[in-house]
């Protein structure tokens, strides 16, 4: 019986994806441990530590399907870690060659390396999902580079922007996250092989252990660290904090979309699927479910990032407990990030954009949103500060009398004399005060692959 949202038949696809669960399920983890053990044997054969025939037999005969998984479960609970029970069964599977299984390694070497195998696969999946989401945003940014909407600061109308500009701001963050993922891979995805206290003493003095570790890394396509990282967990912390940052950026998108979907805004709607976002009592409801899940995932990811940062504080050469935090935080972070990206891609790919409603909302304040434009238009003639004071008074009058800014300014003979009614009308049209919004939107979108 499932007890958490991550394995619940009801909720698991709202807080994870099937593809990511496949990377982190028990079978995948145990298989990764076996892959680490067989890769280590091959590395040791290449460096002359164990016979080549033994490594070949270990690789050929070690298999998940031959394991007694229930026995593994029982012994793991007793030992506290799964590697000793796994090695015991693998050694039996491999016959005479079994004596060379796990040669010179310690439990954490195999567990950490297995985790890195999983992370490598999981990051590749995250990158695919991130690219798909970026592609959907790129399309929106280009399609709406000139779609005028209200720019809002402190939830108040500030200046006009374009919806494409807003999408491109979202996209720019995801583009930087894509760079971060590329940059962290060679730094964080490291093989682990150090032996009991990290010194490789089990392989003797000299550089034999270092040669094995380099060959081990090459076998698995992981980085070869300069020194054992049993208690230097910054690589895993970097992975999880990067996932949390991606989740935070998706949460920002979700917040904006949810607010723009609100009845009072009505500028956006998530893709229509019959029954999605429905209420049990209010037939009219169409709740922004994807955005809500993205928002929740951002908060949950932040908690896991905090756990991983806590796990950095480990004692001496092998920790007494912080390591265990990773066993929960790491897979859950990947599940949440994958789920959030899935929801983001679904939502952004089918987002309904109501440009006429955006324009109507823009006009709610009767041109006050472009008060700065009028001020800057007047400034060359009467000075910036004087222009600010004049327009400030005009805005006050417009608000008090529920008039448009243009109507109030048109009664000011001094302003009309200096600007003319035609220019005044242009200055009070939000579509004429967009600065480089459209240009920046296109620049970000066109620089995005896909």
N, C-alpha and C positions, 0 to 999 in steps of 0.2 A: 504494500500500500504506500503510495507516494505521500510525503509529508511536507514538501517545499514546492514553491512555484517552479523550481528548476526541473523537477521530475514529475510534476502533476500532469495527469492526462488533460486536465482542464486548462491549465495556465502555462504549460511549458513552452508553447510556441509564441507566447506573449513575452516571455523572459529568456528566450533562447531560440536557436534554430536547430533543425535536425542535423544539418551539416556540421555545425559546431559541436553538438552533443556527440556525434560520431567520433570526433577527434579526441574527446575527453572522457569517453565512457570506459568502463573497466577493461573491456577487451582491448581497446586502443592503448590504454596505459600499460597493461601487462605486455602487449605486443611490443610497445616501445622499449620496455625493460629488456625483453628478449633481443630486440634489435641492437640495443646497447651492448649486451653481453656478447653477441656474435660478432659485432663490429670490433669490440675489444680483442677478441680472440684473433681475428684476422690481422689487426694492427700488430699484435704481439708476434704473430707468425712472420709478418713482413720485417720485423726488427730482430728476429732471431731469438725471441724470448721463449716461445713454445713451438713445438713441431708444426709444420705446415699441414700435415695430415690431420692433426688434432683439430686445428682451426677449421679445416674443410668439413670434418665430421660434425663439429659443434654447429656450424652454420647450416648444414644439411638436416641435422636431426632435431634441432631445437624448434619446437612448434607450440603455439598456443593450444591448438586442438588436442594435443596429447596431455595437457595439464589437467589435474584434478582441482578445479577452481574452488569447490567447496572446501577441500582440504587446505588450499591456500588461504581462504577466508579465515578458517579456524586458527591456523598457525600465525597468520598476520596479527590477529587480535592478541595472541599470546606473546609474540616477539615484539610487537609494536611497529614493525616495518614489514613490507612484503618481500624484500629481496632475498633474505635467507631461505624462506620457503620456496621461492621461485628457483633459486640456485640449486637447492636440494633436488627438486624434480627435474630440472634441466640436466643436472649431472647424471641422474639415473637414465634419462632419455639417451644421452650421448655415449653410454657404455664406457669403454676404456678411455676415450677422449674426455670424459666427464671430469677427470681429475684436473683439467686445465681451465674449466669454466670459472670465471670470476677471479682469474689469476692476478694477485697483487692489488685487487680493487677493494674498496669498502662500500658499504650499503649506499651511502650518500652519493658516491661517484655514479652509480647506476641510476639511482632515483633522479638526481639532478640532470643527468644526460637524457634520460627518458623524458623528463619535463621539457627539456630544450627541443627534443624531437617533436613533441606535441606543439610547443610554441611556434616552431618554424612553420609547421603546417597551418596552425591557427592564424598566424600573421598573414600568410598567403591568402587565406580565405577573407580576412578582414580587408586586405588590400583590394581584392576583387569587388567586394561590396562597396568599399569606399569609392572606387573608380566609377561604379554604376551610379552611386548617389551624386557624385560630382558631375557626371554626364547629364543627369536629370536637371541639376541646378544650372549647368551651363546653358541648356536649352531655354530654361525660364529666363535667365539673365539676358540672353540675346533677344528672345521674343518680346520682352517687356523693358528693354533698355530705354524706351521713350514713353512708357506708360506712367503718366504723372500720378503721384499719390502724396499723401501728407507725410512729411517727415515729422517724427514725434520725439520730443525730449521731455523727460519727467512726465510722460503720458499726455503731454499737451502738444498741440500743433506748434511746430517750430519753423521749418522752412519746407518748401516742396522738394521732394526727391522723385526718383522713378522707382517703380517696383523692381525693375531689372537691377538697379543700383543696390537695392536691399538684398536681392538674391545673390548678387556678386560679392557683397560683404560676407554673406554666409559661406559662399563658395571659396573665398580667399582663405578662410580659416581651415576649411577641409583640405585645400591644396597644401597648406603648410603642414597639416597633419600627415599627408601622404609623404612629404619630404622627411618628416620625423621618423616615420616607419622605415623608410629606406635607410636612413642614417643610423638607426639603432641596431639594425640587424647584425652587421659585423661586430658591433661593440657588445651587444647583449646576448646573442645566441652563441654561447660558448660550450664546448665540451667540458666535462668535469672528470678528472682523473688525478687523484692525489694520494690515495691510500689512507690509512687510519687517521693520521694527523696532518695530512696534506703534503708530506715531504717526499713521497714516492720511495721511502726507504725499503719497501718490500721488494723493489727491483734492484737493490744494491746501490753502491756509491757510483758517482759519475753521472753521465747523461743518458743512460739507458732508459730511465723512466720518462725523460723529456722526449726522447725519440718515439716511445710508445704513444705518449699523449698526442704528439703531432700527427702520427699515423692514424690514431683513433679519430681525431678531428677530421682528417681528410676522408676517412671511411664514411663519416656521417654528414659531411658538408657543413660542419659547424666551425666556428672560430677556435683557434688554439690559444688559450690565455697564457700570459707570461708566468702566472703563478696560480696555485689552487685558490678557488673562490668559495670553499665550503662555508665561510662565515662572512664573505663580502657579497652581499645579495643585491647590490645596486643594479645589476643587469635586469633581474626580474622586477625590481621596483620601477625601473625605467619603462619596462614594457607595460606594466599595469597603470602607471600614472599617465602614460601616453594614451592608453585606452580610455582612461577617465577623462582626459582632455578632449578626446574625440567625442565622448558622450556628452561632455559639457557644451561643446559647440552644437551638437545635435539638439541638446536641450534648449539652447538659445533659439534655434530655428523653431522648435516646437512651441516655445512661449510666444514668439511673434505670430506664428500661424494660428494658435489657439485664440489669441486676442483679435486677430483680423477675421476669424470665423464667428466671433461673437455677434449676436443679433444687432447690437447697436452699431457695429462696424459693417458687417456683411460683405466684406471685400474679398474673402476667400471661402472656399469650401473644400474639405477633403474629398477624395474620389468617392463617388456614389457606388455602394454595393448594397443590394437589398438587405435590410435588417441591420447593417453595420451602424453602430452608434445609436441604436434605437433605445427607447425608454419603455419600461413595462407599463407605465401609466400615461405617458404623454406622447401620443402618436406623431406629433409634429417634430419630435427631437431628431437631430442628426449630429450627435456628439463627435468631436474630433479625436477619435480613439487612438489613431496612430501617434498624434502629437502627445496625447496623454501618456502613452507608453514610453515614448522617447524622453519625456520630462522625468518620469519615474526612474528610468534607467540611468539618467544622468546623476540622480541623487544616490542611487544604489552603487554606482561606480565610484562615486566620491568616497563612500564608506570603505570600499575595498582598497582604494588607493591609500587611505589612512592605515589600514591593516598592514599593507605591504611596507609602508614607511616605518611602522612600528617593528616589523620583522627585520629591519636592517640592524637593529641593536642586538647583536649576538655575542655570546661570551667566548673568549679565547679562540681555540682552533676548531671546536665543534660545539654547537649551541645546545642548550638544555630544553628548548621549547619553542622559540620564535619561528623555527622552521615550519612547524605544524600549521601556522597561520596561512602559509602560502597554499597549502593543500586545498583550502576552501576558497581563498581570495582569488587565486589565479584562474582556475577554470570558470568560476562564476563571472569574473571580469570579462573573459572572452565571450561567454554566453550573452551577457548583457549588451556588450558592444555589438555583437553580431545581430542580436534582436533589434537594437535601436537602428542600426544601418538598414536592416530589412524594412522596418516601418518607415524610415525616412525615404527610401527609394520608392516604396509603394505610394506614399503620400505625395511626394514631389512629382512623380511621373504622371500622376493623374489629377494634379491640383487644379481646381476650378478658380479662375481669376476673373473677378467682376470689375473691369476697368471703368465702366460708367459709374458704378457705385463709389469707386475710389475718387472719381472726379467730384461727385456730389458731396462726399465727405470733405473733400478739399475745400469746397466752397461754403462749408458750414459756418465759418467765421467771417464770411463776407469780405475776403481779401486781406484779413489781418495777418495771414500767414506770410504775406510778402511785404510786410511793413518795412523790413530791412531793405528791400529793393527800392522802395520809394525814398527811404532815408539816404541811401547811397546815390540815388539819382539826383537828389536835391543838394547833396554835400558839396559838389564842385561850385555851386552857385552861392550858397549861404554858409558853408562850413559844416563839418560833420556834427559838431555838438549842437549847433542851432537846429540843424536838420533833424537830429534825434528828438529834440524837445518839441518841434513842430509836429512831427509825425506821432509822437507819444500822445500829445493832446488830441490829435485827430482820432487815434485809436480809442482813446477814452470816450470821446463823443460817440463814436460808432457803436461801442459796446453799450453805453448807457441808453442810446436811442434805437438800438437794434437796426442800424443802418450798415450799408457796405462802406468800406474804407474809401472806395472810389467816390461814392456820393458825398461823403463829408469833405474829401479833398477838393472836389469839384466846386465847392462853394467858397474855397479859399482863393481869393483873387490873386494874391501874391504868388501862390504855388502855381496856379494856372498860367500866370504871366511868365513864370520862369521855365515851366516844363511843357505847357500846352496840353490840351485835353487828350489828344491822340497818344502822346507819349505817356501821359498819366494812366491811360487805359492799358497800355502795354505793360507798364511797370506793375500794375495791380493784377495782372494775369499770371497765376502761378506757373503756367507752362513756359513763361519767358524768364524764369529765375531758377534755373536748374544747374547752373555752373557746369562743371565737368562730370556730372553724375552719369550721363549716358556714355560718355567717352570712357570713364573708368569701368563701367559695367562691361562694355565690349572688350576692353583691354584685358580684364581678368578672365572673362569667358573665353576669349580667343587664345589665351595662353594656357588654357586647361586642356589636357589631352582628351581625346574621345569625341 
